[in-house]
Amino acid sequence: MKTFELFAGAGGMSFGLKTVGFDLVGAFDAWKIATENYNANVGPHAEVFDLKDVAGAVVEIARRSPDIIVGGPPCQDYSLAGKREEQANASLTKSFSMIVSGVRPEWFMMENVVQVLTSETWTVAKEVLAVAGYGISILKADCSFYGVPQSRRRCFVVGRRGERDGFLDKVLELAASDRSMTLRDLFGAAVPEALYFPARMPSKRSVWGPDEPAPTIRSSSLRPVPANYKPHDEDAALIENGYVYTRPFRGGRGVRSVDEPMSTITRTSFERPTERYLSVQNDRDPVSAADTAVLTLTQVSRIQGFPADWRWVAKSKRDISQMIANAVPAPVAARLGKVILDWHRGEKGAEIVEGFVDWVAQKGRSRSSAYNVKSSLRRARKLLGNRIFENVEMEIIALQHLAGFVSLPVASKSDLRQALRLYSAFLDETPKVESKKRGRSRKTPAGNDNLSTAIIDDLPRDVGT
């Protein structure tokens, strides 16, 4: 999938997507230092561009014909750490939606703090995307379950033209790990399912966890972890100490055990505890903050998902820490990107919502007939590349253009069309998947004929029956 990133920063999201196979074709950010770091580590894709210039951005991005636009608009105006006043930064969320709607890629993915979902800005942005024909899925993620040892709470909004709202909800949730990732998982020698990539220098790390972007693959790579392997001295000191301090937020605790995730990485996460904190330390801190290990900037960078050999290009430590804090963790982007890729390729599709067979039976069908409807629905979904359209009539029109459908007997065609209509009616009556749950109006997108044509063009041509 050809990918363009907005508000790219130092490239955490792009790097994560690149590791799972996305094709990066460009990136914009207004901060020159961030684009320099992006280009030094991810690839020469990033340019300085002020995304308040929506029209200019649409023209420039459309030239690259991306399949997906991704990005994390600035979150300071929504963040609990800020003043919660929607000002200039908040307007960039609307800019994101307008650029997506202007370029009209098949997909988009937006990251932000969870609080954005209750903002006036998102209400406007969401409506812009709805009118452009995007079905929207929303994931509220604790990032420690998605590949980094950090209890970072973020929302990810994924959209695809022509899909039904909520189409990807369950699959995104299922991408989470069974347990949260801890600091020990990242920095300890005994990493579960660890991979060993021998470092060229003794100061570099050789053991990598399964949820991290791995270093450059070389001919000597991917060996079993040696029994005598020891972590880097700084990591060993951290694990031996067992505790780290991070500047607390609004009276929260500042000390964390290495057997739990770190709190959300901020610009000040590597700082030592102040005298003020030590004098009134939080009662829930397991040990004195004065006795905890000191996190290095490199360790903070790795907790945020950057690989150990990431080369930070900046003279100011403050600038580096700001780029780290602003980033979308690469392992999280990689995991969610894999979900999108699988869906895009038709390799995975939505599970049929529980209760469909019972609902069909309640409409007067026998149980065996209801199961046959479910079977026909699965067959139709496979032909459509596992897509769930916002409008069932568009869905049927698209289905009827496929060679695999045209070759079916008349009765089978009728069964497939009827199954799609029944499932659409079932979804409309099922509160769990009703789009009004997200506060979005059920409008038919403007330019419906063009959208139908675009969707048909996107469908697989050689899918068998």
C-alpha positions in Angstrom: 0.0 0.0 0.0 1.4 3.4 -1.0 1.5 5.4 2.2 1.7 9.2 2.9 2.1 10.4 6.5 1.0 13.8 7.8 2.4 15.3 10.9 5.1 12.7 10.6 7.5 14.0 13.2 10.7 11.9 13.5 9.0 9.0 11.7 7.8 6.5 14.4 4.6 5.7 12.5 6.2 5.5 9.1 9.0 3.3 10.5 6.5 0.8 12.0 4.4 0.6 8.9 7.5 0.1 6.8 8.5 -2.9 8.8 5.3 -4.8 7.9 5.4 -3.9 4.2 3.9 -0.5 3.6 5.4 1.5 0.7 6.3 5.0 1.9 5.8 7.6 -0.8 6.0 10.8 1.3 5.7 12.6 4.6 5.0 16.2 5.7 5.8 17.9 9.0 6.2 21.6 9.8 9.3 21.1 12.1 12.5 21.0 10.1 14.5 19.1 12.8 11.9 16.3 12.8 12.0 15.9 9.0 15.8 15.7 9.2 15.6 12.8 11.8 12.9 11.1 9.7 15.1 11.2 6.6 18.2 10.0 8.5 16.5 6.9 9.8 13.4 6.0 7.8 14.2 7.2 4.3 14.3 10.4 2.1 10.5 10.9 2.1 9.9 13.8 4.6 9.5 17.4 3.6 8.8 20.6 5.6 5.2 21.6 4.9 2.7 23.6 6.9 -0.5 21.5 6.9 -2.6 24.5 7.6 -2.3 24.9 3.8 -4.9 22.2 3.0 -5.3 23.0 -0.7 -1.6 22.9 -1.3 -1.2 19.7 0.6 -4.0 18.0 -1.4 -2.3 19.0 -4.7 1.1 17.7 -3.6 -0.1 14.5 -2.0 -2.5 13.6 -4.8 0.5 13.5 -7.2 1.8 10.5 -5.2 -1.5 8.6 -5.5 -1.4 7.1 -2.0 -3.5 4.1 -1.0 -3.5 5.3 2.6 -2.9 8.6 4.4 -1.8 8.3 8.1 -0.8 10.7 10.8 -1.2 12.0 14.3 -2.3 15.6 14.4 -1.0 17.6 17.4 -2.8 16.6 20.6 -1.8 19.3 23.0 -5.2 21.1 22.8 -7.0 17.8 23.8 -4.4 16.3 26.2 -5.1 15.9 29.9 -1.6 17.5 30.3 -2.7 20.6 28.5 -5.3 23.3 29.0 -8.1 21.4 27.1 -8.8 24.5 25.0 -9.4 23.8 21.3 -7.2 26.4 19.5 -4.8 26.4 16.6 -3.4 22.9 17.1 -6.9 21.4 17.4 -7.8 22.8 13.9 -5.2 20.6 12.4 -7.4 17.6 13.1 -9.9 19.2 10.7 -7.0 19.8 8.3 -6.3 16.1 8.4 -9.9 15.2 7.5 -10.0 17.7 4.8 -6.8 16.6 3.2 -8.0 12.9 3.3 -11.3 13.9 1.8 -9.5 16.0 -0.9 -7.0 13.3 -1.9 -9.5 10.4 -1.5 -7.2 7.5 -0.8 -8.9 4.2 -0.1 -7.8 4.2 3.5 -6.7 6.5 6.3 -5.4 6.0 9.9 -5.3 8.9 12.4 -3.8 8.7 15.9 -4.5 11.1 18.8 -5.3 11.2 22.5 -8.5 9.5 23.5 -9.9 12.9 24.6 -10.1 14.0 20.9 -13.3 11.8 20.5 -15.3 14.2 22.7 -14.1 17.4 21.0 -16.0 19.8 18.8 -13.1 19.6 16.3 -13.5 15.8 15.9 -17.3 16.2 15.4 -16.6 18.4 12.4 -13.7 16.2 11.1 -15.8 13.1 11.5 -18.6 14.6 9.4 -16.2 15.7 6.7 -15.0 12.1 6.4 -18.5 10.7 6.5 -19.6 12.9 3.6 -16.5 11.7 1.7 -17.8 8.1 2.0 -15.5 6.7 4.7 -16.6 4.0 7.1 -14.9 4.5 10.4 -13.6 2.2 13.1 -12.2 3.5 16.4 -9.8 1.7 18.7 -9.0 3.1 22.2 -5.7 1.4 22.9 -3.5 0.9 25.9 -0.2 0.7 23.9 1.3 -1.7 26.4 -0.9 -4.4 24.8 0.2 -3.4 21.3 4.0 -3.8 21.5 5.6 -1.2 23.8 6.2 -1.3 27.6 4.2 1.9 28.1 0.7 2.4 29.4 0.1 5.0 26.8 -3.6 5.6 26.1 -4.3 6.6 22.5 -7.1 6.3 20.0 -6.7 5.2 16.5 -9.3 6.0 13.9 -9.2 3.8 10.8 -11.3 4.5 7.8 -12.0 3.0 4.3 -14.1 4.4 1.5 -17.3 2.5 1.1 -17.1 0.4 4.3 -19.7 0.4 7.1 -18.9 2.1 10.4 -17.3 -0.2 12.9 -16.1 -2.6 10.1 -12.7 -3.1 11.7 -13.5 -2.6 15.4 -13.3 -6.2 16.5 -10.2 -7.1 14.5 -8.3 -4.1 15.9 -9.2 -5.2 19.4 -8.1 -8.8 18.7 -4.6 -7.5 17.6 -3.9 -6.8 21.3 -1.6 -9.1 23.3 -2.9 -11.2 26.1 -0.9 -9.2 28.7 0.8 -5.9 28.8 4.4 -5.6 27.9 6.7 -4.7 30.8 10.0 -2.9 31.1 11.6 -6.2 31.9 10.4 -7.6 28.6 12.2 -4.9 26.8 15.4 -4.5 28.8 15.8 -7.9 30.4 18.1 -10.6 29.1 15.4 -13.3 29.1 12.9 -11.8 26.7 10.0 -14.1 25.9 10.4 -15.5 22.4 13.5 -13.3 22.0 15.4 -13.0 18.8 19.2 -12.7 18.7 20.8 -10.3 16.1 24.5 -10.2 16.9 25.5 -6.5 17.2 28.7 -5.3 15.5 29.7 -3.3 18.5 29.7 -4.4 22.2 27.9 -1.2 23.2 24.9 -2.2 21.0 22.0 -4.4 21.9 21.7 -7.9 20.4 18.4 -9.3 21.9 15.1 -8.0 20.5 11.5 -8.8 21.6 8.9 -10.1 19.2 6.9 -6.9 19.3 9.8 -4.6 18.3 11.0 -3.5 14.9 14.2 -5.5 14.4 17.5 -4.0 13.3 18.9 -4.4 9.8 19.0 -8.0 8.8 22.5 -9.3 8.0 23.9 -12.6 6.9 24.8 -13.4 10.5 21.4 -12.5 11.9 18.7 -14.4 13.6 20.5 -16.9 15.9 19.3 -18.5 19.1 20.0 -16.4 22.2 23.3 -17.5 23.6 23.1 -18.9 27.2 25.8 -16.5 28.3 24.3 -13.4 26.7 24.1 -10.4 29.0 22.2 -7.2 28.4 23.8 -3.8 27.8 25.3 -2.5 31.1 22.7 0.3 31.3 19.9 -2.2 30.8 21.4 -4.6 33.3 21.6 -1.8 35.9 18.0 -1.0 35.3 16.8 -4.6 35.7 19.0 -5.1 38.8 17.6 -2.0 40.5 14.1 -3.0 39.6 12.5 0.5 39.7 12.4 3.6 37.6 11.2 7.1 38.2 9.1 9.1 35.7 7.8 12.6 36.4 4.2 12.0 37.6 1.1 13.6 36.2 -1.4 15.4 38.4 -0.4 13.9 41.7 0.1 10.4 40.4 2.9 8.1 41.5 6.3 8.6 40.1 8.0 5.2 40.7 7.3 2.1 38.5 8.6 -1.5 38.8 10.3 -3.0 35.9 7.6 -5.7 36.0 5.0 -3.3 34.8 4.7 -0.9 31.9 6.1 2.6 32.0 3.7 5.5 32.2 3.2 7.6 29.1 6.4 8.9 27.7 6.7 12.7 27.8 9.4 15.2 27.1 10.5 15.0 30.8 10.5 11.2 31.2 14.3 10.9 31.6 14.6 13.5 34.3 15.5 12.7 37.9 13.0 13.4 40.7 13.0 16.9 42.0 13.5 17.9 45.6 9.9 19.0 45.6 8.7 15.4 44.7 11.1 13.8 47.1 9.7 15.9 50.0 6.1 14.9 49.3 6.5 11.5 47.5 3.4 9.6 46.5 2.2 7.1 49.1 1.8 4.4 46.4 5.4 4.5 45.3 6.9 1.1 46.2 10.4 2.6 47.0 11.9 6.0 47.4 12.2 7.8 44.1 15.8 8.7 45.1 16.7 5.0 44.9 15.4 4.3 41.4 17.5 3.7 38.3 18.2 6.7 36.0 16.7 6.3 32.5 18.9 7.3 29.7 17.5 9.1 26.7 18.3 6.0 24.6 16.2 3.9 27.0 13.3 6.4 26.8 13.6 6.3 23.0 13.3 2.5 23.1 10.4 2.5 25.5 8.7 4.6 22.8 9.4 2.0 20.2 12.5 3.3 18.5 15.2 0.7 17.8 18.5 1.0 19.8 20.5 2.0 16.7 18.1 4.9 15.8 20.3 7.9 15.1 19.0 11.1 16.6 20.1 14.2 14.6 19.8 17.2 16.9 22.1 19.3 19.1 19.5 19.9 21.8 18.5 17.2 24.2 15.2 19.0 24.6 14.5 18.6 20.9 15.3 14.9 21.0 13.1 14.3 24.0 10.3 16.3 22.3 10.5 14.2 19.1 10.4 11.0 21.2 7.4 12.1 23.2 5.5 13.2 20.0 6.0 10.0 18.2 3.5 7.2 17.4 5.3 4.1 18.8 6.5 2.1 15.8 5.5 -1.4 17.1 1.9 -0.1 17.6 1.8 1.3 14.1 3.2 -2.0 12.8 0.6 -4.1 14.5 -2.4 -2.0 13.4 -0.9 -1.7 10.0 -0.8 -5.4 9.6 -4.5 -5.6 10.4 -5.1 -3.0 7.6 -2.9 -4.9 5.2 -4.6 -8.2 5.8 -8.0 -6.6 5.4 -6.9 -4.7 2.2 -5.7 -7.9 0.6 -8.8 -9.8 1.6 -6.8 -12.2 3.8 -9.0 -11.5 6.8 -12.5 -10.2 7.1 -15.0 -9.4 9.8 -16.5 -12.2 11.7 -20.2 -12.4 11.3 -21.8 -10.8 14.3 -23.0 -13.3 16.9 -26.8 -13.7 16.9 -27.3 -13.5 13.1 -28.5 -17.0 12.7 -31.0 -16.6 15.7 -32.2 -13.3 14.1 -32.8 -14.9 10.8 -34.7 -17.8 12.5 -36.9 -15.3 14.4 -37.9 -13.8 11.0 -39.7 -17.1 10.2 -36.9 -19.3 8.8 -36.0 -22.8 10.0 -32.6 -23.2 11.7 -31.2 -25.1 8.8 -32.3 -22.3 6.4 -30.8 -19.7 8.7 -27.5 -21.5 8.6 -27.7 -21.6 4.8 -28.2 -17.9 4.8 -25.0 -17.5 6.9 -23.1 -19.7 4.5 -24.3 -17.6 1.5 -23.2 -14.5 3.4 -19.7 -15.9 3.9 -19.5 -16.8 0.2 -20.6 -13.2 -0.8 -18.1 -11.7 1.6 -15.3 -13.8 0.1 -16.2 -12.6 -3.4 -16.2 -9.0 -2.2 -12.7 -9.3 -0.7 -14.3 -9.4 2.8 -15.5 -5.9 2.7 -18.6 -4.5 4.6 -20.1 -1.7 2.6 -22.0 1.3 4.1 -24.8 0.8 1.6 -26.1 -2.7 0.8 -27.3 -1.8 -2.7 -23.8 -0.6 -3.6 -22.5 -3.9 -2.1 -24.8 -5.8 -4.4 -23.9 -3.7 -7.5 -20.2 -4.4 -6.8 -20.9 -8.1 -6.3 -22.7 -8.4 -9.6 -19.6 -7.0 -11.5 -17.4 -9.9 -10.3 -16.6 -12.8 -12.6 -17.0 -15.3 -9.8 -20.6 -14.1 -9.2 -21.5 -13.9 -12.9 -20.7 -17.6 -13.4 -23.0 -18.8 -10.6 -26.4 -20.3 -11.2 -29.4 -17.9 -10.9 -30.6 -19.4 -7.6 -27.1 -19.0 -6.0 -27.0 -15.4 -7.1 -30.3 -14.8 -5.5 -29.2 -16.5 -2.3 -26.1 -14.3 -2.1 -28.0 -11.0 -2.7 -30.6 -12.0 -0.2 -28.0 -12.9 2.4 -26.4 -9.5 2.1 -29.7 -7.7 2.5 -30.6 -9.8 5.5 -27.3 -9.1 7.2 -27.5 -5.4 6.5 -31.0 -5.3 8.1 -29.6 -7.3 11.0 -26.8 -4.8 11.6 -29.2 -1.9 11.5 -31.2 -3.5 14.2 -28.3 -4.5 16.4 -27.2 -1.8 18.9 -23.7 -3.1 19.2 -22.8 -2.2 15.6 -25.2 0.6 14.9 -23.1 3.6 13.7 -25.2 6.0 15.9 -23.2 4.6 18.8 -20.4 6.8 17.5 -22.6 9.8 17.1 -22.3 9.8 13.3 -25.3 10.4 11.1 -26.2 7.8 8.6 -25.8 9.8 5.4 -25.5 8.5 1.9 -22.1 9.9 0.8 -22.0 12.7 -1.7 -20.9 11.6 -5.1 -22.3 8.1 -4.6 -22.0 7.1 -8.3 -18.3 7.9 -8.3 -17.8 6.1 -5.1 -19.5 3.0 -6.5 -17.2 3.0 -9.5 -14.2 3.4 -7.3 -15.2 0.5 -5.0 -15.8 -1.8 -8.0 -12.4 -0.9 -9.4 -10.8 -1.9 -6.0 -12.4 -5.3 -5.9 -10.5 -8.5 -6.8 -11.0 -9.6 -10.4 -10.0 -13.3 -10.2 -11.7 -14.5 -7.0 -13.1 -18.0 -7.5 -16.5 -19.1 -6.4 
